[in-house]
């Protein structure tokens, strides 16, 4: 039942709501949800190809304290925020990862690991993407208010960021650095399987449950 609730809640569902739906404690619901997220992290990530949009976003902080242009949008950093990089195949899947900084080493390394060489990689003008080797790299200049240049844009990955942040601010309200990877993989797995019916979604989740399970002591240590 918990898998069904997570599968059908586009922006996620809080452990408090899960506890009410299942008639269990909030602590048990929180643990159960993280166990399911841990399973979804096992989903095999094939390299993206064709046209791939790459962008980073920052998680944390209050929307009310942000400039309008930055709400549910990305930035280059702020004290106390957590960084997530993502790659979205045009009309395809998304891959996300929590990173410590927006250095060229991290951003270009992520692209190298998750995007097929010689693919078209579209980003914005951020300096850490410059000098990207092995790909056809094009960018739009967001600082210059250029958001689309022909087929070059990052609108698709930014739409995913909006979904993730609406889940953050509207449902979860807080994601710790320790557990962030599970939350973002919840959103990416649900997004990547959104065209599947619920039974197939649940079946795929059950198939991935083999192996070591996440224990409560490991979750809280």
Secondary structure, 3 states (H helix, E strand, C coil): CHHHHHHHCCCCCCHHHHHHHHCCCHHHHHHHHHHHHHHHCCCCCCCECCEEEEEEEEECCCHHHCCHHHCCCCCCCCCCCEEEEEEEECCCCEEEEEECCCCHHHHHHHHHHHECCCCEEEEECCHHHCCCCCCEEEEECCCCCCCCECCECCHHHHHHHHHHHHHHHHHHCCCCCCCHHHHHHHHHHHHHCCCCCHHHHHHHHHHCCCCCCCCHHHHHC
